């Protein structure tokens, strides 16, 4: 997906982990994924650079679909679909 498609996605759950450093954003995502149904979309907000690598790797290991990342002013919006 390109950035404009990602920006228009409607997430079932948004996890705001801005201001936390690794592994905080990933741990917050792991907790929150259990609150949505398979096929639903989750958005993770993070100001930590490492999250751009951590979330896609975690998705691959857990069977979730990494949809993409949008860079905003000072943080990242990372989208995934629960497997």
PDB file of N, CA, C and O in Angstrom:
ATOM      1  N   UNK A   1       0.837  -1.183   0.000  1.00  0.00           N
ATOM      2  CA  UNK A   1       0.000   0.000   0.000  1.00  0.00           C
ATOM      3  C   UNK A   1       0.882   1.246   0.000  1.00  0.00           C
ATOM      4  O   UNK A   1       1.954   1.269   0.605  1.00  0.00           O
ATOM      5  N   UNK A   2       0.405   2.278  -0.693  1.00  0.00           N
ATOM      6  CA  UNK A   2       1.174   3.518  -0.659  1.00  0.00           C
ATOM      7  C   UNK A   2       0.702   4.405   0.501  1.00  0.00           C
ATOM      8  O   UNK A   2      -0.279   4.093   1.176  1.00  0.00           O
ATOM      9  N   UNK A   3       1.407   5.497   0.714  1.00  0.00           N
ATOM     10  CA  UNK A   3       1.142   6.346   1.877  1.00  0.00           C
ATOM     11  C   UNK A   3      -0.283   6.893   1.896  1.00  0.00           C
ATOM     12  O   UNK A   3      -0.902   6.967   2.957  1.00  0.00           O
ATOM     13  N   UNK A   4      -0.806   7.276   0.738  1.00  0.00           N
ATOM     14  CA  UNK A   4      -2.163   7.836   0.722  1.00  0.00           C
ATOM     15  C   UNK A   4      -3.203   6.781   1.074  1.00  0.00           C
ATOM     16  O   UNK A   4      -4.186   7.084   1.751  1.00  0.00           O
ATOM     17  N   UNK A   5      -2.999   5.547   0.624  1.00  0.00           N
ATOM     18  CA  UNK A   5      -3.913   4.460   0.986  1.00  0.00           C
ATOM     19  C   UNK A   5      -3.845   4.175   2.489  1.00  0.00           C
ATOM     20  O   UNK A   5      -4.871   3.978   3.140  1.00  0.00           O
ATOM     21  N   UNK A   6      -2.635   4.156   3.024  1.00  0.00           N
ATOM     22  CA  UNK A   6      -2.466   3.897   4.454  1.00  0.00           C
ATOM     23  C   UNK A   6      -3.122   4.991   5.292  1.00  0.00           C
ATOM     24  O   UNK A   6      -3.776   4.701   6.293  1.00  0.00           O
ATOM     25  N   UNK A   7      -2.949   6.240   4.887  1.00  0.00           N
ATOM     26  CA  UNK A   7      -3.524   7.354   5.652  1.00  0.00           C
ATOM     27  C   UNK A   7      -5.047   7.292   5.691  1.00  0.00           C
ATOM     28  O   UNK A   7      -5.668   7.807   6.620  1.00  0.00           O
ATOM     29  N   UNK A   8      -5.648   6.662   4.682  1.00  0.00           N
ATOM     30  CA  UNK A   8      -7.106   6.579   4.616  1.00  0.00           C
ATOM     31  C   UNK A   8      -7.675   5.318   5.249  1.00  0.00           C
ATOM     32  O   UNK A   8      -8.892   5.131   5.270  1.00  0.00           O
ATOM     33  N   UNK A   9      -6.807   4.449   5.766  1.00  0.00           N
ATOM     34  CA  UNK A   9      -7.284   3.223   6.416  1.00  0.00           C
ATOM     35  C   UNK A   9      -8.005   3.562   7.720  1.00  0.00           C
ATOM     36  O   UNK A   9      -7.639   4.498   8.430  1.00  0.00           O
ATOM     37  N   UNK A  10      -9.020   2.786   8.008  1.00  0.00           N
ATOM     38  CA  UNK A  10      -9.716   2.922   9.279  1.00  0.00           C
ATOM     39  C   UNK A  10      -9.294   1.764  10.172  1.00  0.00           C
ATOM     40  O   UNK A  10      -9.647   0.612   9.917  1.00  0.00           O
ATOM     41  N   UNK A  11      -8.543   2.072  11.211  1.00  0.00           N
ATOM     42  CA  UNK A  11      -8.034   1.040  12.109  1.00  0.00           C
ATOM     43  C   UNK A  11      -9.066   0.706  13.183  1.00  0.00           C
ATOM     44  O   UNK A  11      -9.735   1.591  13.716  1.00  0.00           O
ATOM     45  N   UNK A  12      -9.181  -0.575  13.489  1.00  0.00           N
ATOM     46  CA  UNK A  12     -10.063  -1.008  14.574  1.00  0.00           C
ATOM     47  C   UNK A  12      -9.484  -0.627  15.929  1.00  0.00           C
ATOM     48  O   UNK A  12     -10.215  -0.410  16.895  1.00  0.00           O
ATOM     49  N   UNK A  13      -8.161  -0.550  15.981  1.00  0.00           N
ATOM     50  CA  UNK A  13      -7.472  -0.234  17.243  1.00  0.00           C
ATOM     51  C   UNK A  13      -6.241   0.604  16.932  1.00  0.00           C
ATOM     52  O   UNK A  13      -5.494   0.291  16.006  1.00  0.00           O
ATOM     53  N   UNK A  14      -6.026   1.664  17.697  1.00  0.00           N
ATOM     54  CA  UNK A  14      -4.821   2.473  17.577  1.00  0.00           C
ATOM     55  C   UNK A  14      -4.069   2.395  18.896  1.00  0.00           C
ATOM     56  O   UNK A  14      -4.636   2.622  19.964  1.00  0.00           O
ATOM     57  N   UNK A  15      -2.794   2.072  18.807  1.00  0.00           N
ATOM     58  CA  UNK A  15      -1.921   1.988  19.972  1.00  0.00           C
ATOM     59  C   UNK A  15      -0.976   3.180  19.910  1.00  0.00           C
ATOM     60  O   UNK A  15      -0.176   3.294  18.981  1.00  0.00           O
ATOM     61  N   UNK A  16      -1.065   4.059  20.889  1.00  0.00           N
ATOM     62  CA  UNK A  16      -0.202   5.233  20.917  1.00  0.00           C
ATOM     63  C   UNK A  16       0.982   4.964  21.842  1.00  0.00           C
ATOM     64  O   UNK A  16       0.875   5.071  23.064  1.00  0.00           O
ATOM     65  N   UNK A  17       2.103   4.617  21.235  1.00  0.00           N
ATOM     66  CA  UNK A  17       3.319   4.317  21.999  1.00  0.00           C
ATOM     67  C   UNK A  17       4.378   5.389  21.781  1.00  0.00           C
ATOM     68  O   UNK A  17       5.565   5.157  22.013  1.00  0.00           O
ATOM     69  N   UNK A  18       3.946   6.560  21.337  1.00  0.00           N
ATOM     70  CA  UNK A  18       4.904   7.654  21.145  1.00  0.00           C
ATOM     71  C   UNK A  18       5.516   8.024  22.490  1.00  0.00           C
ATOM     72  O   UNK A  18       4.838   8.042  23.518  1.00  0.00           O
ATOM     73  N   UNK A  19       6.805   8.318  22.458  1.00  0.00           N
ATOM     74  CA  UNK A  19       7.495   8.696  23.688  1.00  0.00           C
ATOM     75  C   UNK A  19       8.098   7.524  24.433  1.00  0.00           C
ATOM     76  O   UNK A  19       8.838   7.723  25.396  1.00  0.00           O
ATOM     77  N   UNK A  20       7.796   6.297  24.009  1.00  0.00           N
ATOM     78  CA  UNK A  20       8.429   5.132  24.630  1.00  0.00           C
ATOM     79  C   UNK A  20       9.513   4.619  23.698  1.00  0.00           C
ATOM     80  O   UNK A  20       9.408   4.733  22.477  1.00  0.00           O
ATOM     81  N   UNK A  21      10.549   4.055  24.287  1.00  0.00           N
ATOM     82  CA  UNK A  21      11.639   3.524  23.469  1.00  0.00           C
ATOM     83  C   UNK A  21      11.552   2.005  23.431  1.00  0.00           C
ATOM     84  O   UNK A  21      10.808   1.385  24.190  1.00  0.00           O
ATOM     85  N   UNK A  22      12.328   1.430  22.534  1.00  0.00           N
ATOM     86  CA  UNK A  22      12.358  -0.015  22.337  1.00  0.00           C
ATOM     87  C   UNK A  22      12.631  -0.710  23.674  1.00  0.00           C
ATOM     88  O   UNK A  22      13.530  -0.284  24.398  1.00  0.00           O
ATOM     89  N   UNK A  23      11.909  -1.733  24.016  1.00  0.00           N
ATOM     90  CA  UNK A  23      10.890  -2.462  23.248  1.00  0.00           C
ATOM     91  C   UNK A  23       9.459  -2.027  23.535  1.00  0.00           C
ATOM     92  O   UNK A  23       8.527  -2.770  23.224  1.00  0.00           O
ATOM     93  N   UNK A  24       9.254  -0.840  24.121  1.00  0.00           N
ATOM     94  CA  UNK A  24       7.929  -0.382  24.511  1.00  0.00           C
ATOM     95  C   UNK A  24       6.854  -0.461  23.430  1.00  0.00           C
ATOM     96  O   UNK A  24       5.798  -1.046  23.670  1.00  0.00           O
ATOM     97  N   UNK A  25       7.092   0.110  22.242  1.00  0.00           N
ATOM     98  CA  UNK A  25       6.054   0.061  21.219  1.00  0.00           C
ATOM     99  C   UNK A  25       5.666  -1.365  20.808  1.00  0.00           C
ATOM    100  O   UNK A  25       4.489  -1.653  20.592  1.00  0.00           O
ATOM    101  N   UNK A  26       6.645  -2.240  20.703  1.00  0.00           N
ATOM    102  CA  UNK A  26       6.349  -3.628  20.337  1.00  0.00           C
ATOM    103  C   UNK A  26       5.557  -4.317  21.441  1.00  0.00           C
ATOM    104  O   UNK A  26       4.612  -5.051  21.154  1.00  0.00           O
ATOM    105  N   UNK A  27       5.926  -4.095  22.690  1.00  0.00           N
ATOM    106  CA  UNK A  27       5.184  -4.700  23.803  1.00  0.00           C
ATOM    107  C   UNK A  27       3.746  -4.202  23.846  1.00  0.00           C
ATOM    108  O   UNK A  27       2.832  -4.978  24.121  1.00  0.00           O
ATOM    109  N   UNK A  28       3.536  -2.915  23.579  1.00  0.00           N
ATOM    110  CA  UNK A  28       2.180  -2.361  23.540  1.00  0.00           C
ATOM    111  C   UNK A  28       1.376  -2.998  22.403  1.00  0.00           C
ATOM    112  O   UNK A  28       0.194  -3.300  22.569  1.00  0.00           O
ATOM    113  N   UNK A  29       2.018  -3.199  21.256  1.00  0.00           N
ATOM    114  CA  UNK A  29       1.343  -3.830  20.116  1.00  0.00           C
ATOM    115  C   UNK A  29       0.973  -5.274  20.444  1.00  0.00           C
ATOM    116  O   UNK A  29      -0.116  -5.733  20.098  1.00  0.00           O
ATOM    117  N   UNK A  30       1.874  -5.987  21.108  1.00  0.00           N
ATOM    118  CA  UNK A  30       1.601  -7.380  21.482  1.00  0.00           C
ATOM    119  C   UNK A  30       0.407  -7.476  22.415  1.00  0.00           C
ATOM    120  O   UNK A  30      -0.404  -8.393  22.291  1.00  0.00           O
ATOM    121  N   UNK A  31       0.290  -6.533  23.354  1.00  0.00           N
ATOM    122  CA  UNK A  31      -0.852  -6.532  24.277  1.00  0.00           C
ATOM    123  C   UNK A  31      -2.148  -6.216  23.532  1.00  0.00           C
ATOM    124  O   UNK A  31      -3.178  -6.847  23.767  1.00  0.00           O
ATOM    125  N   UNK A  32      -2.087  -5.248  22.644  1.00  0.00           N
ATOM    126  CA  UNK A  32      -3.293  -4.762  21.974  1.00  0.00           C
ATOM    127  C   UNK A  32      -3.815  -5.713  20.903  1.00  0.00           C
ATOM    128  O   UNK A  32      -5.012  -5.703  20.615  1.00  0.00           O
ATOM    129  N   UNK A  33      -2.960  -6.529  20.309  1.00  0.00           N
ATOM    130  CA  UNK A  33      -3.396  -7.389  19.201  1.00  0.00           C
ATOM    131  C   UNK A  33      -4.483  -8.363  19.658  1.00  0.00           C
ATOM    132  O   UNK A  33      -5.317  -8.783  18.857  1.00  0.00           O
ATOM    133  N   UNK A  34      -4.476  -8.717  20.924  1.00  0.00           N
ATOM    134  CA  UNK A  34      -5.483  -9.632  21.455  1.00  0.00           C
ATOM    135  C   UNK A  34      -6.866  -9.014  21.591  1.00  0.00           C
ATOM    136  O   UNK A  34      -7.841  -9.724  21.840  1.00  0.00           O
ATOM    137  N   UNK A  35      -6.958  -7.710  21.430  1.00  0.00           N
ATOM    138  CA  UNK A  35      -8.242  -7.028  21.585  1.00  0.00           C
ATOM    139  C   UNK A  35      -8.993  -6.850  20.275  1.00  0.00           C
ATOM    140  O   UNK A  35     -10.119  -6.353  20.268  1.00  0.00           O
ATOM    141  N   UNK A  36      -8.371  -7.258  19.151  1.00  0.00           N
ATOM    142  CA  UNK A  36      -9.051  -7.144  17.864  1.00  0.00           C
ATOM    143  C   UNK A  36      -9.238  -8.525  17.245  1.00  0.00           C
ATOM    144  O   UNK A  36      -8.569  -9.486  17.623  1.00  0.00           O
ATOM    145  N   UNK A  37     -10.151  -8.605  16.295  1.00  0.00           N
ATOM    146  CA  UNK A  37     -10.476  -9.869  15.641  1.00  0.00           C
ATOM    147  C   UNK A  37      -9.566 -10.093  14.430  1.00  0.00           C
ATOM    148  O   UNK A  37      -9.059  -9.130  13.855  1.00  0.00           O
ATOM    149  N   UNK A  38      -9.352 -11.363  14.037  1.00  0.00           N
ATOM    150  CA  UNK A  38      -8.590 -11.628  12.817  1.00  0.00           C
ATOM    151  C   UNK A  38      -9.192 -10.866  11.626  1.00  0.00           C
ATOM    152  O   UNK A  38     -10.409 -10.825  11.450  1.00  0.00           O
ATOM    153  N   UNK A  39      -8.323 -10.274  10.828  1.00  0.00           N
ATOM    154  CA  UNK A  39      -8.749  -9.499   9.667  1.00  0.00           C
ATOM    155  C   UNK A  39      -8.915  -8.018   9.949  1.00  0.00           C
ATOM    156  O   UNK A  39      -9.021  -7.213   9.023  1.00  0.00           O
ATOM    157  N   UNK A  40      -8.937  -7.651  11.239  1.00  0.00           N
ATOM    158  CA  UNK A  40      -9.063  -6.239  11.580  1.00  0.00           C
ATOM    159  C   UNK A  40      -7.687  -5.567  11.531  1.00  0.00           C
ATOM    160  O   UNK A  40      -6.652  -6.228  11.619  1.00  0.00           O
ATOM    161  N   UNK A  41      -7.702  -4.256  11.389  1.00  0.00           N
ATOM    162  CA  UNK A  41      -6.477  -3.478  11.238  1.00  0.00           C
ATOM    163  C   UNK A  41      -6.129  -2.760  12.537  1.00  0.00           C
ATOM    164  O   UNK A  41      -6.993  -2.203  13.215  1.00  0.00           O
ATOM    165  N   UNK A  42      -4.842  -2.790  12.861  1.00  0.00           N
ATOM    166  CA  UNK A  42      -4.330  -2.079  14.020  1.00  0.00           C
ATOM    167  C   UNK A  42      -3.288  -1.081  13.552  1.00  0.00           C
ATOM    168  O   UNK A  42      -2.498  -1.364  12.651  1.00  0.00           O
ATOM    169  N   UNK A  43      -3.295   0.089  14.173  1.00  0.00           N
ATOM    170  CA  UNK A  43      -2.329   1.135  13.882  1.00  0.00           C
ATOM    171  C   UNK A  43      -1.476   1.352  15.128  1.00  0.00           C
ATOM    172  O   UNK A  43      -2.004   1.479  16.233  1.00  0.00           O
ATOM    173  N   UNK A  44      -0.169   1.393  14.950  1.00  0.00           N
ATOM    174  CA  UNK A  44       0.752   1.642  16.060  1.00  0.00           C
ATOM    175  C   UNK A  44       1.438   2.980  15.795  1.00  0.00           C
ATOM    176  O   UNK A  44       2.056   3.173  14.748  1.00  0.00           O
ATOM    177  N   UNK A  45       1.325   3.896  16.750  1.00  0.00           N
ATOM    178  CA  UNK A  45       1.994   5.187  16.664  1.00  0.00           C
ATOM    179  C   UNK A  45       3.266   5.099  17.501  1.00  0.00           C
ATOM    180  O   UNK A  45       3.217   4.742  18.678  1.00  0.00           O
ATOM    181  N   UNK A  46       4.402   5.426  16.892  1.00  0.00           N
ATOM    182  CA  UNK A  46       5.669   5.301  17.607  1.00  0.00           C
ATOM    183  C   UNK A  46       6.648   6.370  17.151  1.00  0.00           C
ATOM    184  O   UNK A  46       6.713   6.713  15.971  1.00  0.00           O
ATOM    185  N   UNK A  47       7.405   6.888  18.102  1.00  0.00           N
ATOM    186  CA  UNK A  47       8.464   7.846  17.784  1.00  0.00           C
ATOM    187  C   UNK A  47       9.831   7.165  17.798  1.00  0.00           C
ATOM    188  O   UNK A  47      10.850   7.827  17.599  1.00  0.00           O
ATOM    189  N   UNK A  48       9.868   5.859  18.031  1.00  0.00           N
ATOM    190  CA  UNK A  48      11.114   5.100  18.091  1.00  0.00           C
ATOM    191  C   UNK A  48      11.443   4.512  16.721  1.00  0.00           C
ATOM    192  O   UNK A  48      10.645   3.764  16.157  1.00  0.00           O
ATOM    193  N   UNK A  49      12.615   4.848  16.187  1.00  0.00           N
ATOM    194  CA  UNK A  49      13.058   4.368  14.867  1.00  0.00           C
ATOM    195  C   UNK A  49      12.995   2.851  14.737  1.00  0.00           C
ATOM    196  O   UNK A  49      12.599   2.330  13.695  1.00  0.00           O
ATOM    197  N   UNK A  50      13.383   2.147  15.792  1.00  0.00           N
ATOM    198  CA  UNK A  50      13.454   0.691  15.749  1.00  0.00           C
ATOM    199  C   UNK A  50      12.121   0.014  15.497  1.00  0.00           C
ATOM    200  O   UNK A  50      12.079  -1.121  15.022  1.00  0.00           O
ATOM    201  N   UNK A  51      11.038   0.695  15.807  1.00  0.00           N
ATOM    202  CA  UNK A  51       9.713   0.119  15.633  1.00  0.00           C
ATOM    203  C   UNK A  51       9.425  -0.172  14.166  1.00  0.00           C
ATOM    204  O   UNK A  51       8.680  -1.099  13.850  1.00  0.00           O
ATOM    205  N   UNK A  52      10.018   0.622  13.262  1.00  0.00           N
ATOM    206  CA  UNK A  52       9.813   0.408  11.823  1.00  0.00           C
ATOM    207  C   UNK A  52      10.349  -0.953  11.376  1.00  0.00           C
ATOM    208  O   UNK A  52       9.902  -1.502  10.369  1.00  0.00           O
ATOM    209  N   UNK A  53      11.300  -1.489  12.123  1.00  0.00           N
ATOM    210  CA  UNK A  53      11.868  -2.803  11.820  1.00  0.00           C
ATOM    211  C   UNK A  53      11.205  -3.877  12.688  1.00  0.00           C
ATOM    212  O   UNK A  53      10.902  -4.970  12.210  1.00  0.00           O
ATOM    213  N   UNK A  54      10.985  -3.558  13.957  1.00  0.00           N
ATOM    214  CA  UNK A  54      10.451  -4.538  14.911  1.00  0.00           C
ATOM    215  C   UNK A  54       9.052  -5.031  14.550  1.00  0.00           C
ATOM    216  O   UNK A  54       8.796  -6.235  14.590  1.00  0.00           O
ATOM    217  N   UNK A  55       8.147  -4.126  14.201  1.00  0.00           N
ATOM    218  CA  UNK A  55       6.762  -4.519  13.916  1.00  0.00           C
ATOM    219  C   UNK A  55       6.669  -5.431  12.687  1.00  0.00           C
ATOM    220  O   UNK A  55       6.006  -6.466  12.763  1.00  0.00           O
ATOM    221  N   UNK A  56       7.303  -5.091  11.559  1.00  0.00           N
ATOM    222  CA  UNK A  56       7.231  -6.019  10.412  1.00  0.00           C
ATOM    223  C   UNK A  56       7.798  -7.409  10.722  1.00  0.00           C
ATOM    224  O   UNK A  56       7.232  -8.415  10.295  1.00  0.00           O
ATOM    225  N   UNK A  57       8.911  -7.472  11.461  1.00  0.00           N
ATOM    226  CA  UNK A  57       9.493  -8.779  11.828  1.00  0.00           C
ATOM    227  C   UNK A  57       8.531  -9.567  12.712  1.00  0.00           C
ATOM    228  O   UNK A  57       8.342 -10.767  12.516  1.00  0.00           O
ATOM    229  N   UNK A  58       7.930  -8.895  13.678  1.00  0.00           N
ATOM    230  CA  UNK A  58       6.970  -9.533  14.579  1.00  0.00           C
ATOM    231  C   UNK A  58       5.765 -10.036  13.792  1.00  0.00           C
ATOM    232  O   UNK A  58       5.290 -11.148  14.022  1.00  0.00           O
ATOM    233  N   UNK A  59       5.273  -9.221  12.867  1.00  0.00           N
ATOM    234  CA  UNK A  59       4.126  -9.632  12.032  1.00  0.00           C
ATOM    235  C   UNK A  59       4.444 -10.918  11.275  1.00  0.00           C
ATOM    236  O   UNK A  59       3.629 -11.840  11.231  1.00  0.00           O
ATOM    237  N   UNK A  60       5.619 -10.971  10.687  1.00  0.00           N
ATOM    238  CA  UNK A  60       6.018 -12.145   9.914  1.00  0.00           C
ATOM    239  C   UNK A  60       6.074 -13.391  10.794  1.00  0.00           C
ATOM    240  O   UNK A  60       5.630 -14.464  10.385  1.00  0.00           O
ATOM    241  N   UNK A  61       6.615 -13.253  11.992  1.00  0.00           N
ATOM    242  CA  UNK A  61       6.728 -14.396  12.904  1.00  0.00           C
ATOM    243  C   UNK A  61       5.370 -14.866  13.419  1.00  0.00           C
ATOM    244  O   UNK A  61       5.165 -16.059  13.642  1.00  0.00           O
ATOM    245  N   UNK A  62       4.442 -13.924  13.608  1.00  0.00           N
ATOM    246  CA  UNK A  62       3.157 -14.240  14.234  1.00  0.00           C
ATOM    247  C   UNK A  62       2.021 -14.482  13.239  1.00  0.00           C
ATOM    248  O   UNK A  62       0.916 -14.845  13.643  1.00  0.00           O
ATOM    249  N   UNK A  63       2.278 -14.288  11.957  1.00  0.00           N
ATOM    250  CA  UNK A  63       1.247 -14.530  10.958  1.00  0.00           C
ATOM    251  C   UNK A  63       0.306 -13.356  10.724  1.00  0.00           C
ATOM    252  O   UNK A  63      -0.788 -13.530  10.189  1.00  0.00           O
ATOM    253  N   UNK A  64       0.730 -12.163  11.122  1.00  0.00           N
ATOM    254  CA  UNK A  64      -0.050 -10.954  10.846  1.00  0.00           C
ATOM    255  C   UNK A  64       0.491 -10.343   9.555  1.00  0.00           C
ATOM    256  O   UNK A  64       1.621 -10.627   9.157  1.00  0.00           O
ATOM    257  N   UNK A  65      -0.307  -9.514   8.910  1.00  0.00           N
ATOM    258  CA  UNK A  65       0.117  -8.885   7.664  1.00  0.00           C
ATOM    259  C   UNK A  65       0.546  -7.446   7.926  1.00  0.00           C
ATOM    260  O   UNK A  65      -0.258  -6.612   8.341  1.00  0.00           O
ATOM    261  N   UNK A  66       1.813  -7.168   7.680  1.00  0.00           N
ATOM    262  CA  UNK A  66       2.327  -5.806   7.790  1.00  0.00           C
ATOM    263  C   UNK A  66       1.857  -5.046   6.554  1.00  0.00           C
ATOM    264  O   UNK A  66       2.133  -5.461   5.429  1.00  0.00           O
ATOM    265  N   UNK A  67       1.153  -3.943   6.754  1.00  0.00           N
ATOM    266  CA  UNK A  67       0.590  -3.187   5.636  1.00  0.00           C
ATOM    267  C   UNK A  67       1.459  -2.019   5.192  1.00  0.00           C
ATOM    268  O   UNK A  67       1.436  -1.640   4.021  1.00  0.00           O
ATOM    269  N   UNK A  68       2.226  -1.447   6.117  1.00  0.00           N
ATOM    270  CA  UNK A  68       3.107  -0.349   5.751  1.00  0.00           C
ATOM    271  C   UNK A  68       3.260   0.669   6.857  1.00  0.00           C
ATOM    272  O   UNK A  68       2.612   0.593   7.901  1.00  0.00           O
ATOM    273  N   UNK A  69       4.142   1.632   6.599  1.00  0.00           N
ATOM    274  CA  UNK A  69       4.458   2.677   7.560  1.00  0.00           C
ATOM    275  C   UNK A  69       4.353   4.038   6.896  1.00  0.00           C
ATOM    276  O   UNK A  69       4.800   4.225   5.764  1.00  0.00           O
ATOM    277  N   UNK A  70       3.761   4.986   7.608  1.00  0.00           N
ATOM    278  CA  UNK A  70       3.674   6.370   7.154  1.00  0.00           C
ATOM    279  C   UNK A  70       4.471   7.219   8.136  1.00  0.00           C
ATOM    280  O   UNK A  70       4.264   7.130   9.346  1.00  0.00           O
ATOM    281  N   UNK A  71       5.380   8.040   7.623  1.00  0.00           N
ATOM    282  CA  UNK A  71       6.152   8.933   8.483  1.00  0.00           C
ATOM    283  C   UNK A  71       5.398  10.248   8.631  1.00  0.00           C
ATOM    284  O   UNK A  71       5.078  10.911   7.645  1.00  0.00           O
ATOM    285  N   UNK A  72       5.125  10.609   9.865  1.00  0.00           N
ATOM    286  CA  UNK A  72       4.491  11.885  10.171  1.00  0.00           C
ATOM    287  C   UNK A  72       5.558  12.797  10.775  1.00  0.00           C
ATOM    288  O   UNK A  72       6.735  12.438  10.798  1.00  0.00           O
ATOM    289  N   UNK A  73       5.168  13.941  11.251  1.00  0.00           N
ATOM    290  CA  UNK A  73       6.119  14.889  11.836  1.00  0.00           C
ATOM    291  C   UNK A  73       6.532  14.422  13.225  1.00  0.00           C
ATOM    292  O   UNK A  73       5.841  14.704  14.204  1.00  0.00           O
ATOM    293  N   UNK A  74       7.655  13.707  13.319  1.00  0.00           N
ATOM    294  CA  UNK A  74       8.186  13.281  14.612  1.00  0.00           C
ATOM    295  C   UNK A  74       7.759  11.902  15.075  1.00  0.00           C
ATOM    296  O   UNK A  74       8.152  11.474  16.161  1.00  0.00           O
ATOM    297  N   UNK A  75       6.966  11.193  14.281  1.00  0.00           N
ATOM    298  CA  UNK A  75       6.567   9.832  14.655  1.00  0.00           C
ATOM    299  C   UNK A  75       6.161   9.021  13.421  1.00  0.00           C
ATOM    300  O   UNK A  75       6.065   9.549  12.313  1.00  0.00           O
ATOM    301  N   UNK A  76       5.930   7.750  13.642  1.00  0.00           N
ATOM    302  CA  UNK A  76       5.555   6.827  12.566  1.00  0.00           C
ATOM    303  C   UNK A  76       4.183   6.245  12.838  1.00  0.00           C
ATOM    304  O   UNK A  76       3.819   5.994  13.987  1.00  0.00           O
ATOM    305  N   UNK A  77       3.428   6.032  11.781  1.00  0.00           N
ATOM    306  CA  UNK A  77       2.143   5.320  11.861  1.00  0.00           C
ATOM    307  C   UNK A  77       2.361   3.990  11.150  1.00  0.00           C
ATOM    308  O   UNK A  77       2.586   3.952   9.940  1.00  0.00           O
ATOM    309  N   UNK A  78       2.292   2.910  11.905  1.00  0.00           N
ATOM    310  CA  UNK A  78       2.563   1.572  11.377  1.00  0.00           C
ATOM    311  C   UNK A  78       1.262   0.774  11.376  1.00  0.00           C
ATOM    312  O   UNK A  78       0.580   0.673  12.396  1.00  0.00           O
ATOM    313  N   UNK A  79       0.933   0.212  10.221  1.00  0.00           N
ATOM    314  CA  UNK A  79      -0.342  -0.493  10.069  1.00  0.00           C
ATOM    315  C   UNK A  79      -0.116  -1.977   9.861  1.00  0.00           C
ATOM    316  O   UNK A  79       0.799  -2.393   9.150  1.00  0.00           O
ATOM    317  N   UNK A  80      -0.980  -2.777  10.504  1.00  0.00           N
ATOM    318  CA  UNK A  80      -0.936  -4.221  10.314  1.00  0.00           C
ATOM    319  C   UNK A  80      -2.346  -4.792  10.374  1.00  0.00           C
ATOM    320  O   UNK A  80      -3.257  -4.205  10.959  1.00  0.00           O
ATOM    321  N   UNK A  81      -2.495  -5.954   9.749  1.00  0.00           N
ATOM    322  CA  UNK A  81      -3.782  -6.667   9.784  1.00  0.00           C
ATOM    323  C   UNK A  81      -3.568  -7.946  10.563  1.00  0.00           C
ATOM    324  O   UNK A  81      -2.644  -8.710  10.280  1.00  0.00           O
ATOM    325  N   UNK A  82      -4.423  -8.179  11.545  1.00  0.00           N
ATOM    326  CA  UNK A  82      -4.295  -9.364  12.377  1.00  0.00           C
ATOM    327  C   UNK A  82      -4.568 -10.617  11.561  1.00  0.00           C
ATOM    328  O   UNK A  82      -5.543 -10.688  10.813  1.00  0.00           O
ATOM    329  N   UNK A  83      -3.690 -11.605  11.717  1.00  0.00           N
ATOM    330  CA  UNK A  83      -3.813 -12.874  10.994  1.00  0.00           C
ATOM    331  C   UNK A  83      -4.705 -13.848  11.723  1.00  0.00           C
ATOM    332  O   UNK A  83      -4.915 -14.965  11.251  1.00  0.00           O
TER     333      UNK A  83
END
